[in-house]
């Protein structure tokens, strides 16, 4: 049995991407399923790039396997293995604690590596993928930056993630860019443009801020922006530069990107707290653990059926009295508990926009108490509806600051990803607030994992010229422009 028949025999799913044009209907079938349903097989395993995204987040730790068609740039979700970060084992005697999650879970290099190893092995096993022979690339990332003391600690965590992948059997060459075409397996050599262009740091035609790292969640923002671009290939929306991305994980990430060519620049960066706000509200109930509980512990497709949406909107306005959203002051070293360097950001031409609860989350206890009050008065359904309205209002306020700072380029598309931004009725509510600001808006699941898949391709110069992901909205592939730039 071939690799492709094994992994797609599990019932592959297109990446869920929703836009206003799709009327929020998930894509229920895939081109691959249609092509293989008949007698002729016109798509081959050689056309697919198998990537793993390994992420340690504040709430969840994931190993997500995707298969991307290298001709169409359409990605399929093969497996998503999720573990709760709160279940990571405590550091043992003699192990250095180099950081902690936003909820105070302490992390050591060894404990992180163990959890990552287990997640990678489990996801590959469920996907029927042999780590040595079938997996093409692994990208590691983290959303755990809010609880860190310095931006340098993020580097230690990324190393711990790499150690976990190595312990699972991933070879170093599958975590670093190829140096030549000879480093690729035979089936991928025809898809790389490495002999024409090199990886110069731009991911899907966007350059990171120049100079010193400006914020601890920089890589996260880079990945989700790229991931939304890839996920948008399942919609009618051309989500390329200029664009705005917002990721609602436990912490907030995302970017405002301009329309420079061939590479755009990051002129805005979102940071701070996001899903933590919903988790704090749910911890006010008696239905989850007061220390480790999260909104996803109780979320279901039916949880909103009995919601009082009018009351939920009023509740969200109460919640927002505790939420501080603004341009990060120049003298601030941490905002929304995320370490940052506003001076370096200013030198790089990047405006930082943060979301906090009080000052560096010091009003989280008030938020939990408010969640308890709202739950007792209105019930669980309306509390979840309150979370939906709260997230939509966060988007409205974040974008309000971005427009006030004249960051958003005319013609930009908006992209949203993350559990606290795309679940429930959040997409509809967000569209209500943004319909006069953006013509196009797309909601993508697992944007960070998709970003890992496309970053792997960027690092190995595996662009898709007929279905470009980088470049300007409505424009052609930028391969020629890149070659000219690199010749200089």
C-alpha positions in Angstrom: 0.0 0.0 0.0 1.4 3.4 -1.0 1.9 6.2 1.4 -0.7 8.3 -0.3 -3.4 5.6 -0.2 -2.6 5.0 3.5 -2.8 8.6 4.7 -5.7 9.6 2.5 -7.5 6.4 3.3 -8.1 7.9 6.7 -10.5 10.4 5.2 -8.4 13.5 4.6 -10.1 16.9 5.1 -9.4 20.1 3.3 -8.1 22.8 5.6 -11.2 24.6 6.9 -11.2 28.0 5.4 -14.3 30.2 5.6 -15.0 33.5 3.9 -17.9 35.8 3.5 -18.2 34.5 0.0 -18.6 31.0 1.2 -21.3 32.0 3.7 -19.4 30.2 6.4 -20.0 26.8 4.9 -17.1 24.4 5.5 -15.8 22.7 2.4 -17.2 19.2 2.7 -15.4 17.4 -0.2 -11.9 17.6 -1.6 -10.6 17.6 -5.1 -8.5 14.6 -4.1 -11.5 12.6 -3.1 -13.2 13.4 -6.3 -10.2 12.5 -8.4 -9.7 9.1 -6.7 -13.4 8.2 -6.7 -13.3 7.1 -10.3 -11.2 4.6 -12.2 -8.4 7.0 -13.1 -5.9 8.2 -10.5 -4.6 11.6 -11.8 -3.0 12.8 -8.6 0.2 11.1 -7.3 1.9 10.9 -4.0 4.9 12.6 -5.5 2.9 15.8 -5.8 2.4 16.1 -2.0 4.6 17.6 0.6 4.2 16.1 4.0 4.9 18.5 6.8 4.5 18.4 10.6 3.9 21.4 12.7 5.0 21.0 16.3 3.8 23.7 18.7 3.9 24.1 22.4 1.1 26.6 23.4 -0.1 28.0 26.7 -3.2 25.8 26.6 -2.5 23.1 24.1 0.5 21.3 22.6 -0.1 20.1 19.1 1.5 17.9 16.4 -0.3 18.5 13.1 0.4 16.6 9.9 -0.6 18.3 6.6 -0.2 17.2 3.0 0.1 20.1 0.5 -0.5 19.6 -3.2 2.6 21.2 -4.8 0.7 22.0 -8.0 -2.3 23.8 -6.5 -1.1 24.9 -3.0 -4.2 23.2 -1.5 -3.4 21.7 1.9 -5.1 18.7 3.6 -5.3 18.0 7.3 -4.1 14.4 7.9 -3.9 14.3 11.6 -4.1 16.7 14.6 -2.8 15.3 17.8 -3.6 17.7 20.8 -2.4 17.4 24.3 -3.1 19.8 27.2 0.0 21.7 28.1 -1.1 21.7 31.7 -0.4 18.0 31.7 3.3 18.4 31.0 5.2 16.8 33.8 6.8 19.1 36.5 10.5 19.7 36.2 12.5 17.1 38.1 15.4 17.8 40.5 18.4 19.1 38.7 16.4 20.3 35.7 16.6 24.1 34.9 13.2 25.9 34.7 13.7 28.3 31.9 10.2 29.7 31.6 6.6 29.1 32.3 3.2 29.3 30.5 0.9 32.2 31.0 -0.9 30.1 33.6 2.3 29.4 35.6 3.1 25.9 34.3 6.9 25.6 34.7 8.9 24.3 31.8 12.3 22.5 31.6 14.1 21.4 28.5 13.6 17.8 29.4 9.9 18.0 30.2 9.2 19.9 27.0 11.2 17.4 24.9 9.3 14.4 26.4 5.8 15.9 25.6 6.9 16.8 22.1 8.4 13.4 21.4 5.2 11.7 22.5 3.0 14.1 20.4 5.1 13.6 17.2 5.2 9.8 17.5 1.5 9.6 18.2 0.5 11.9 15.3 2.7 10.1 12.8 1.5 6.7 14.0 -2.2 7.8 13.6 -1.3 9.1 10.1 0.4 5.9 9.1 3.5 8.0 8.3 7.0 6.7 8.7 9.0 9.5 10.3 12.2 8.5 8.5 10.9 7.8 5.0 7.6 9.7 4.6 7.8 12.9 6.6 9.4 15.7 4.5 9.8 18.5 7.1 9.1 19.6 10.7 8.7 23.1 11.9 8.7 23.9 15.6 7.0 27.0 17.1 5.6 28.2 20.4 2.9 30.4 21.7 4.4 30.3 25.1 5.9 33.7 25.3 3.7 35.6 27.7 5.0 33.9 30.8 8.7 34.4 29.8 11.0 36.9 31.5 12.9 37.8 28.3 12.7 37.3 24.6 15.9 35.2 24.8 13.9 32.5 26.7 11.9 31.8 23.5 15.1 30.5 21.9 15.6 28.0 24.7 12.1 26.7 24.2 12.6 26.3 20.5 15.7 24.2 21.2 13.7 22.0 23.6 11.1 21.5 20.9 13.9 20.4 18.5 15.3 18.0 21.1 11.8 16.4 21.3 11.6 16.0 17.6 15.1 14.5 17.5 14.1 12.0 20.2 11.1 11.1 18.2 13.3 10.1 15.2 13.2 13.3 13.1 16.6 13.9 11.5 18.2 17.3 11.7 18.0 17.7 7.9 14.2 17.7 8.1 14.3 20.8 10.4 16.7 22.9 8.4 16.8 24.3 4.8 18.3 22.2 2.1 21.7 23.4 0.9 21.3 22.0 -2.6 18.9 20.1 -4.8 20.8 16.9 -4.0 19.5 17.2 -0.5 16.0 16.5 -1.6 14.4 13.1 -2.2 14.0 12.3 -5.9 10.2 12.8 -5.8 10.6 16.5 -4.7 13.6 17.6 -6.9 11.3 18.8 -9.7 9.4 21.0 -7.3 12.2 23.0 -5.8 13.5 26.3 -7.3 16.6 26.2 -5.2 18.9 26.6 -8.2 17.0 29.8 -9.2 16.3 31.5 -5.9 17.6 31.1 -2.3 15.8 31.5 1.0 16.6 35.0 2.1 14.4 35.3 5.2 11.2 36.3 3.5 8.3 33.9 4.3 5.6 34.1 1.7 7.0 37.4 0.4 7.0 39.1 3.8 10.2 40.2 5.5 10.5 40.1 9.3 11.2 43.4 11.2 14.9 44.4 10.7 17.4 44.4 13.5 16.9 43.2 17.0 13.9 41.0 17.8 11.1 43.4 18.7 8.6 41.0 20.4 8.7 37.5 21.8 5.9 36.3 19.6 7.5 37.4 16.4 7.8 33.9 14.8 4.2 33.1 15.8 3.0 36.2 13.9 5.1 35.3 10.9 3.7 31.7 10.8 0.0 32.6 11.2 0.2 35.3 8.5 1.7 32.8 6.1 -0.7 30.1 7.2 -3.8 32.2 6.5 -2.4 32.8 3.1 -2.1 29.1 2.5 -5.5 28.3 4.0 -7.2 31.0 1.8 -6.4 28.9 -1.2 -9.6 27.0 -0.4 -11.6 30.1 -0.9 -12.3 32.7 -3.6 -10.3 35.3 -1.6 -6.8 36.4 -2.8 -5.2 36.8 0.6 -1.8 38.2 -0.3 -0.1 41.5 0.4 -1.3 43.9 1.7 -3.1 42.1 4.5 -3.9 42.0 8.2 -3.7 38.8 10.3 -5.0 38.2 13.8 -4.4 34.9 15.7 -6.6 34.2 18.7 -4.7 31.5 20.5 -4.2 31.7 24.3 -2.1 34.7 23.5 -2.6 37.2 20.7 -0.4 37.3 17.6 -0.6 38.7 14.1 0.6 41.3 11.7 -0.2 44.3 9.5 1.6 43.9 6.2 2.2 46.6 3.6 2.2 46.2 -0.2 5.9 46.7 -1.0 7.3 44.5 -3.8 8.7 42.0 -4.2 8.8 41.7 -0.4 6.4 43.4 1.9 7.3 44.6 5.4 5.7 44.1 8.8 4.5 47.5 9.8 2.3 46.4 12.7 2.5 43.6 15.3 -0.3 42.3 17.5 0.5 40.9 20.9 -0.9 40.2 24.4 -3.8 38.1 25.7 -6.5 36.5 23.6 -7.9 33.1 24.5 -6.7 33.6 28.0 -9.7 36.0 28.4 -12.2 33.3 27.5 -10.4 30.8 29.7 -10.6 33.2 32.7 -14.3 33.7 32.2 -14.9 29.9 32.1 -12.8 29.4 35.2 -15.4 31.5 37.1 -17.8 28.6 36.7 -17.8 25.4 38.8 -17.5 23.3 35.7 -13.7 23.4 35.2 -10.6 23.3 37.2 -9.9 26.7 38.8 -6.2 26.6 37.8 -6.0 24.5 34.7 -9.5 24.8 33.1 -10.0 26.2 29.6 -12.9 27.2 27.4 -12.3 24.3 25.1 -13.0 21.9 28.0 -16.7 22.8 27.7 -17.1 23.9 24.1 -19.5 21.9 21.9 -21.5 22.6 18.8 -24.7 22.8 20.8 -23.4 25.0 23.6 -24.9 28.2 22.1 -28.4 26.9 21.4 -30.0 28.5 24.5 -27.9 31.7 24.4 -29.4 35.1 25.0 -27.4 37.1 22.4 -28.7 40.5 23.5 -27.6 39.9 27.0 -24.3 38.4 25.8 -23.5 41.7 24.0 -24.2 43.7 27.2 -22.0 41.2 29.2 -19.2 41.6 26.7 -19.2 45.4 27.2 -18.7 44.7 30.9 -15.8 42.3 30.1 -14.2 45.0 28.0 -14.0 47.4 30.9 -11.2 45.2 32.1 -9.5 44.9 28.7 -6.8 47.4 27.7 -6.1 47.7 23.9 -3.8 50.3 22.6 -0.5 51.1 21.0 2.2 49.9 23.2 4.0 52.8 25.0 7.7 53.3 24.1 8.8 52.8 27.7 7.1 49.5 28.1 9.1 46.3 28.4 6.2 43.9 28.7 2.5 44.3 27.6 -0.1 41.7 28.1 2.7 39.8 29.9 4.6 39.4 26.6 8.3 40.6 26.6 9.0 43.2 23.9 11.4 46.0 22.8 9.4 49.0 21.7 12.6 51.0 20.8 13.8 48.2 18.5 10.3 48.1 17.0 10.3 51.8 16.3 13.7 51.5 14.6 12.3 48.7 12.5 9.3 50.7 11.5 6.9 48.3 13.3 4.0 49.6 15.5 3.1 47.3 18.4 -0.5 47.0 19.3 -1.3 45.1 22.5 -4.3 43.6 24.4 -4.1 43.3 28.2 -6.3 42.6 31.1 -5.5 45.4 33.5 -1.7 45.8 33.6 0.2 42.6 32.6 -2.9 40.5 33.4 -3.2 41.7 37.0 -7.0 41.9 36.6 -7.4 38.3 35.6 -8.9 37.5 39.1 -11.5 40.2 38.4 -12.2 38.6 35.1 -12.7 35.2 36.7 -15.0 36.8 39.3 -17.0 38.4 36.5 -17.3 35.0 34.7 -18.7 33.5 37.9 -21.3 36.3 38.1 -22.3 36.0 34.4 -22.6 32.2 34.7 -24.8 32.4 37.8 -27.0 35.1 36.3 -27.3 33.9 32.6 -26.1 30.3 32.4 -23.4 28.6 30.3 -24.8 29.2 26.8 -25.0 32.9 27.3 -21.5 32.9 28.9 -20.2 31.3 25.7 -22.1 33.8 23.6 -20.5 36.5 25.7 -17.1 35.1 24.8 -18.1 35.4 21.1 -19.1 39.0 21.5 -15.9 39.7 23.5 -13.6 38.3 20.8 -15.4 40.3 18.1 -15.1 43.5 20.1 -11.3 42.8 20.6 -11.0 42.6 16.8 -12.9 45.9 16.4 -10.7 47.6 19.0 -7.4 46.2 17.6 -8.3 47.3 14.1 -9.4 50.7 15.4 -5.9 51.3 16.7 -4.3 50.0 13.5 -6.4 52.4 11.4 -5.8 55.3 13.8 -2.1 54.7 13.4 -2.6 54.7 9.6 -1.1 51.2 9.3 -3.7 49.5 7.2 -3.0 49.8 3.5 -6.0 50.4 1.2 -7.2 47.2 -0.4 -5.9 45.0 2.5 -7.6 41.7 3.2 -8.3 40.5 6.8 -7.5 37.0 8.1 -8.5 35.5 11.4 -7.3 32.2 13.0 -7.1 30.6 16.4 -9.7 29.0 18.7 -10.9 32.2 20.3 -11.5 33.8 16.9 -13.2 31.3 14.6 -15.4 29.1 16.8 -19.0 29.6 17.6 -20.6 32.7 16.1 -17.4 34.8 16.2 -16.9 34.9 12.4 -20.4 36.4 11.8 -19.9 38.9 14.6 -16.5 39.9 13.4 -17.8 40.5 9.9 -20.4 42.8 11.3 -17.7 45.0 12.8 -15.4 44.8 9.8 -17.7 44.9 6.8 -17.0 48.6 6.2 -13.3 48.2 6.7 -12.3 45.3 4.5 -13.9 44.0 1.3 -12.4 40.5 1.9 -12.2 38.6 5.2 -11.2 34.9 5.6 -11.3 32.6 8.7 -8.8 29.8 8.7 -8.4 26.9 11.2 -4.9 26.0 12.4 -3.2 29.0 10.8 0.0 28.4 12.7 0.2 24.8 11.5 -0.4 25.9 7.9 2.2 28.5 8.4 4.7 25.8 9.4 3.8 23.9 6.2 4.4 26.9 4.0 7.5 28.0 5.9 9.0 24.6 5.2 8.4 25.2 1.5 9.8 28.7 1.6 13.0 27.5 3.3 13.4 25.0 0.5 12.4 27.3 -2.3 9.3 25.2 -3.2 7.0 27.9 -4.5 3.9 27.3 -6.7 4.3 29.6 -9.8 0.8 28.8 -11.2 -0.9 29.3 -7.8 1.3 31.8 -6.0 0.9 32.3 -2.3 3.3 35.2 -2.0 3.3 38.5 -3.9 0.7 41.2 -4.3 -3.1 40.7 -4.3 -4.2 40.2 -7.9 -0.6 40.1 -9.1 1.6 37.3 -10.7 4.2 35.1 -9.2 7.2 37.1 -8.0 9.9 34.6 -9.0 11.3 36.9 -11.6 11.4 39.9 -9.3 13.1 37.8 -6.6 15.8 36.6 -9.0 16.5 40.2 -10.0 16.8 41.3 -6.4 19.1 38.4 -5.4 21.4 39.0 -8.4 22.0 42.5 -7.0 
